[in-house]
């Protein structure tokens, strides 16, 4: 995922040779208002999406996660157009595999059956959907928007309502795991939205995901993602603080890791921090402290919105906030150990 800025202007004119769908493409099927007709529409759309060569996918956000998703969509035969943006990872391999590019979200939406978002967070999702040249300006009736970003659930519900009001359909489908699994097509997806639409989109989601869970209605995917990341990042932050204390107390790093791994400290968080603790290698968790702070901020906001206790979550957020202020916000989360040890 990468950051888009509200005021950013998109570069150059649309140079996608695939702006017009092929002549043999199935026309978009407009949803009917009656439930029976709508069920028929879903069935027809499902049939369409399962034919990979007939599915035109537009993707916004070709960062570390998005690049892997895009690569796997191409490997499975989908026609892919990506949004040009300075924050993208290099597009050379995608273009060589047949991807096209587009200059604005509006132009991208106008030629897509499905639009996938993989941007940093709520401000960026709102910008690409609702901006002057945003997705909603070019959205065709029946187009599906799938938001794989991490976002505030209340905002998700609002933008989804706007997409649906314009004749589109919407799933929030945030992901867990890392860029490595994204490249391998082995992400975990937490999908909120209509159950029938979820089943319709499963063939596309399965192109880049290993585990796909339907979490409930729109917004539930993002709620589950925030719960997951709070537990995951909260545990890593706790371990980083304990490891910093161990260093200051003269406890050998190998002993620290060995004792935790054979007891209650064992788990994914320790596995991800282990290379940092033993050799200074921070690649075990390729996630920036600024992104961790963003996720914890969203979690705290969700807790406030639902009047849930968030005392521990606030402490984790405070730790990450101070780390971003004292050090480099783009530093990886495992570097928190060294930062805390120096205090």
C-alpha positions as CSV (number, residue, x, y, z in Angstrom):
1,X,0.0,0.0,0.0
2,X,1.2,3.5,-0.6
3,X,0.1,7.1,0.1
4,X,-2.0,9.2,-2.2
5,X,-2.5,12.9,-1.3
6,X,-5.9,14.7,-1.5
7,X,-4.5,17.6,-3.5
8,X,-2.3,15.5,-5.8
9,X,-2.9,15.8,-9.6
10,X,-2.6,12.7,-11.7
11,X,0.1,12.7,-14.4
12,X,-0.2,12.8,-18.2
13,X,-3.0,11.8,-20.5
14,X,-4.5,8.4,-20.6
15,X,-2.1,6.3,-22.6
16,X,-3.9,3.0,-22.1
17,X,-4.4,1.1,-25.4
18,X,-7.1,-0.8,-23.6
19,X,-9.4,2.1,-22.8
20,X,-12.2,0.6,-24.9
21,X,-13.3,-3.0,-24.0
22,X,-13.0,-5.6,-26.7
23,X,-15.9,-6.0,-29.1
24,X,-16.7,-9.4,-27.7
25,X,-16.9,-8.3,-24.1
26,X,-20.2,-8.9,-22.3
27,X,-22.0,-5.6,-21.7
28,X,-22.4,-4.5,-18.1
29,X,-25.6,-5.8,-16.7
30,X,-27.7,-3.2,-14.9
31,X,-29.0,-4.3,-11.5
32,X,-32.8,-4.4,-11.2
33,X,-34.8,-3.1,-8.4
34,X,-36.9,-6.2,-7.8
35,X,-35.2,-8.9,-5.6
36,X,-35.7,-11.7,-8.1
37,X,-34.3,-9.6,-10.9
38,X,-31.4,-8.6,-8.7
39,X,-30.6,-12.3,-8.0
40,X,-30.6,-12.9,-11.8
41,X,-28.2,-10.0,-12.2
42,X,-25.9,-11.4,-9.6
43,X,-26.0,-14.8,-11.3
44,X,-25.2,-13.2,-14.7
45,X,-22.4,-11.1,-13.2
46,X,-20.9,-14.2,-11.4
47,X,-20.8,-16.0,-14.8
48,X,-19.1,-13.0,-16.3
49,X,-16.4,-12.7,-13.6
50,X,-15.5,-16.4,-13.8
51,X,-14.5,-15.9,-17.4
52,X,-11.1,-14.3,-16.7
53,X,-10.5,-13.0,-20.3
54,X,-13.8,-11.1,-20.1
55,X,-13.1,-9.3,-16.8
56,X,-11.6,-5.8,-17.1
57,X,-10.1,-4.9,-13.7
58,X,-8.9,-1.4,-12.8
59,X,-6.5,-1.1,-9.9
60,X,-5.5,1.9,-7.8
61,X,-2.4,1.6,-5.6
62,X,0.5,-0.4,-7.0
63,X,2.6,-0.2,-3.8
64,X,4.4,-3.1,-2.1
65,X,1.2,-5.0,-1.6
66,X,-0.6,-3.8,-4.7
67,X,2.2,-4.9,-7.0
68,X,1.9,-8.5,-5.9
69,X,-1.9,-8.4,-6.3
70,X,-1.6,-6.9,-9.8
71,X,1.0,-9.5,-10.8
72,X,-1.3,-12.4,-9.8
73,X,-4.3,-10.9,-11.5
74,X,-2.3,-10.8,-14.8
75,X,-1.1,-14.4,-14.2
76,X,-4.7,-15.5,-14.0
77,X,-5.5,-13.9,-17.4
78,X,-7.4,-10.8,-16.3
79,X,-7.3,-7.6,-18.4
80,X,-5.6,-5.1,-16.0
81,X,-5.4,-1.3,-16.1
82,X,-3.5,0.5,-13.3
83,X,-3.6,4.1,-12.2
84,X,-0.4,6.0,-12.9
85,X,1.0,7.5,-9.7
86,X,4.4,8.6,-8.4
87,X,3.9,6.3,-5.4
88,X,3.7,3.2,-7.5
89,X,6.3,0.5,-7.4
90,X,8.1,0.2,-10.8
91,X,5.5,-1.0,-13.4
92,X,7.9,-2.5,-15.9
93,X,7.1,-6.2,-15.2
94,X,3.4,-5.5,-15.1
95,X,3.5,-3.7,-18.4
96,X,5.6,-6.5,-19.9
97,X,2.9,-8.9,-18.7
98,X,0.1,-7.0,-20.5
99,X,-1.0,-4.3,-18.0
100,X,-2.1,-0.9,-19.3
101,X,-2.1,2.4,-17.5
102,X,-4.6,5.2,-16.9
103,X,-4.1,8.8,-15.8
104,X,-7.1,9.3,-13.6
105,X,-9.4,7.2,-11.4
106,X,-12.4,8.5,-13.5
107,X,-10.9,7.2,-16.7
108,X,-9.9,3.9,-15.1
109,X,-13.5,3.4,-13.7
110,X,-15.0,4.1,-17.1
111,X,-13.4,1.0,-18.6
112,X,-13.6,-1.4,-15.6
113,X,-15.9,-4.2,-14.6
114,X,-14.2,-4.2,-11.2
115,X,-12.1,-1.5,-9.5
116,X,-9.7,-2.6,-6.8
117,X,-8.3,-0.1,-4.3
118,X,-5.1,-0.8,-2.4
119,X,-4.1,2.6,-0.9
120,X,-2.9,3.7,2.5
121,X,-6.1,4.6,4.4
122,X,-9.3,6.5,4.7
123,X,-8.2,9.9,3.3
124,X,-6.7,8.2,0.2
125,X,-9.8,6.0,-0.3
126,X,-12.1,9.0,-0.1
127,X,-9.8,11.0,-2.5
128,X,-9.7,8.4,-5.3
129,X,-13.4,7.6,-5.0
130,X,-14.9,11.1,-4.4
131,X,-12.4,13.5,-6.0
132,X,-13.0,15.8,-9.0
133,X,-11.6,13.1,-11.3
134,X,-12.5,10.2,-8.9
135,X,-13.9,6.8,-9.5
136,X,-17.5,7.9,-8.9
137,X,-17.2,10.3,-11.9
138,X,-16.6,7.4,-14.3
139,X,-18.4,4.5,-12.5
140,X,-20.6,2.4,-14.8
141,X,-23.8,0.8,-13.5
142,X,-23.0,-2.7,-12.2
143,X,-19.3,-2.0,-11.6
144,X,-17.9,-3.5,-8.4
145,X,-15.6,-1.6,-6.1
146,X,-13.4,-3.7,-3.9
147,X,-11.5,-1.8,-1.2
148,X,-8.4,-3.7,0.0
149,X,-7.1,-0.8,2.0
150,X,-7.2,-0.3,5.8
151,X,-9.8,2.2,6.6
152,X,-12.1,3.6,9.3
153,X,-15.3,1.5,9.1
154,X,-17.7,4.4,9.4
155,X,-16.1,6.0,6.4
156,X,-16.3,2.7,4.5
157,X,-20.0,2.6,5.1
158,X,-20.5,6.1,3.8
159,X,-18.4,5.7,0.6
160,X,-20.1,2.3,0.0
161,X,-23.5,4.0,0.1
162,X,-22.4,6.5,-2.5
163,X,-21.1,3.8,-4.8
164,X,-24.3,1.9,-4.5
165,X,-26.5,5.0,-5.0
166,X,-24.7,5.4,-8.3
167,X,-25.5,1.9,-9.4
168,X,-22.3,0.2,-8.4
169,X,-21.6,-2.5,-5.8
170,X,-19.1,-2.6,-3.0
171,X,-17.0,-4.9,-0.9
172,X,-14.5,-4.0,1.8
173,X,-11.7,-6.6,1.6
174,X,-8.7,-5.6,3.7
175,X,-5.8,-8.0,3.8
176,X,-3.3,-9.4,6.2
177,X,0.2,-10.8,5.7
178,X,3.1,-9.2,3.9
179,X,4.4,-8.2,0.4
180,X,6.0,-11.6,0.2
181,X,2.6,-13.4,0.4
182,X,1.1,-10.8,-1.9
183,X,3.6,-11.7,-4.6
184,X,3.0,-15.4,-3.9
185,X,-0.8,-15.0,-4.2
186,X,-1.2,-16.1,-0.5
187,X,-2.8,-13.1,1.2
188,X,-5.6,-13.4,3.8
189,X,-8.7,-11.4,2.9
190,X,-11.4,-10.2,5.4
191,X,-14.4,-9.4,3.2
192,X,-17.5,-7.4,4.2
193,X,-20.5,-7.0,2.0
194,X,-23.4,-8.8,0.4
195,X,-23.0,-12.6,0.6
196,X,-24.1,-13.2,-3.0
197,X,-21.7,-10.6,-4.2
198,X,-18.9,-12.1,-2.1
199,X,-19.4,-15.4,-3.8
200,X,-19.5,-13.7,-7.2
201,X,-16.1,-12.0,-6.6
202,X,-14.4,-15.1,-5.0
203,X,-12.8,-16.2,-8.3
204,X,-11.1,-12.8,-8.6
205,X,-10.1,-12.7,-4.9
206,X,-8.7,-16.2,-5.1
207,X,-6.2,-15.0,-7.7
208,X,-4.1,-13.3,-5.0
209,X,-5.4,-14.8,-1.7
210,X,-5.1,-18.1,0.1
211,X,-7.6,-17.6,2.9
212,X,-10.8,-15.6,2.2
213,X,-13.3,-15.0,5.0
214,X,-16.7,-13.4,4.7
215,X,-16.9,-11.3,7.8
216,X,-20.5,-10.0,7.4
217,X,-22.0,-6.8,6.0
218,X,-20.2,-3.8,4.5
219,X,-17.7,-2.4,7.0
220,X,-17.2,-5.6,8.9
221,X,-14.1,-6.5,6.9
222,X,-12.4,-3.2,8.0
223,X,-13.5,-3.7,11.6
224,X,-12.0,-7.2,11.6
225,X,-8.8,-5.9,10.0
226,X,-8.4,-3.2,12.8
227,X,-9.0,-5.8,15.5
228,X,-6.4,-8.1,13.8
229,X,-3.8,-5.4,13.5
230,X,-4.3,-4.1,17.0
231,X,-3.6,-7.6,18.4
232,X,-0.7,-8.1,15.9
233,X,1.0,-4.7,16.2
234,X,0.2,-4.4,19.9
235,X,2.0,-7.7,20.6
236,X,5.0,-6.6,18.5
237,X,5.1,-3.3,20.3
238,X,5.0,-5.0,23.7
239,X,7.8,-7.4,22.7
240,X,9.9,-4.5,21.4
241,X,9.6,-2.7,24.7
242,X,10.4,-5.9,26.6
243,X,13.4,-6.5,24.3
244,X,14.7,-3.0,24.9
245,X,14.4,-3.5,28.7
246,X,16.3,-6.8,28.3
247,X,19.1,-5.0,26.5
248,X,19.3,-2.3,29.2
249,X,19.3,-5.0,31.9
250,X,22.1,-7.0,30.3
251,X,20.0,-10.0,29.3
252,X,21.5,-11.9,26.4
253,X,19.4,-11.6,23.3
254,X,19.7,-15.3,22.5
255,X,18.6,-16.2,26.0
256,X,15.7,-13.8,25.8
257,X,14.4,-15.3,22.5
258,X,15.0,-18.9,23.6
259,X,13.1,-18.5,26.9
260,X,10.1,-16.7,25.3
261,X,9.9,-19.2,22.4
262,X,9.6,-22.1,24.8
263,X,7.0,-20.4,27.0
264,X,4.1,-17.9,26.8
265,X,6.0,-15.5,24.6
266,X,6.0,-17.9,21.6
267,X,4.1,-16.7,18.5
268,X,4.1,-14.8,15.2
269,X,5.2,-11.6,16.8
270,X,8.3,-13.1,18.3
271,X,9.1,-14.9,15.0
272,X,8.9,-11.5,13.2
273,X,11.1,-9.8,15.7
274,X,13.6,-12.6,16.1
275,X,15.9,-11.7,13.2
276,X,16.1,-8.1,14.6
277,X,16.9,-9.3,18.1
278,X,19.5,-11.8,17.1
279,X,21.3,-10.2,14.1
280,X,19.8,-6.7,13.6
281,X,17.9,-7.8,10.4
282,X,14.6,-5.8,10.3
283,X,13.2,-7.6,7.2
284,X,11.1,-9.9,9.3
285,X,8.3,-7.3,9.4
286,X,8.2,-5.0,6.4
287,X,5.7,-2.6,7.9
288,X,6.5,1.1,8.6
289,X,6.0,2.7,12.0
290,X,3.9,5.4,10.3
291,X,1.6,2.7,9.0
292,X,1.4,1.0,12.4
293,X,0.5,4.3,14.0
294,X,-2.2,4.9,11.3
295,X,-3.7,1.5,12.1
296,X,-3.6,2.0,15.8
297,X,-5.2,5.4,15.4
298,X,-8.0,3.8,13.3
299,X,-8.5,1.1,15.9
300,X,-8.7,3.7,18.8
301,X,-11.3,5.7,16.7
302,X,-13.3,2.5,16.2
303,X,-13.2,1.8,19.9
304,X,-14.4,5.4,20.6
305,X,-17.2,5.1,18.1
306,X,-18.4,1.9,19.7
307,X,-17.8,3.1,23.3
308,X,-15.4,0.2,23.9
309,X,-12.5,0.4,26.4
310,X,-9.2,1.1,24.7
311,X,-6.8,1.9,27.5
312,X,-4.1,-0.6,26.3
313,X,-4.7,0.4,22.7
314,X,-4.1,4.1,23.5
315,X,-0.8,3.2,25.2
316,X,0.4,1.3,22.1
317,X,-0.7,4.3,20.0
318,X,1.3,6.6,22.3
319,X,4.4,4.5,22.0
320,X,4.2,4.4,18.2
321,X,3.4,8.1,18.0
322,X,6.5,9.0,20.1
323,X,8.6,6.7,18.0
324,X,7.5,8.4,14.8
325,X,8.3,11.8,16.3
326,X,11.7,10.8,17.7
327,X,12.9,8.8,14.7
328,X,12.1,8.1,11.1
329,X,8.4,7.5,10.5
330,X,9.2,5.4,7.5
331,X,11.5,3.1,9.6
332,X,10.3,-0.5,9.9
333,X,8.5,-1.5,13.1
334,X,11.3,-3.9,14.3
335,X,13.5,-0.8,14.6
336,X,11.3,0.2,17.5
337,X,13.5,-2.1,19.7
338,X,16.7,0.0,19.2
339,X,14.7,3.3,19.5
340,X,13.2,2.3,22.9
341,X,16.6,0.9,24.1
342,X,18.2,4.4,23.6
343,X,15.6,6.3,25.7
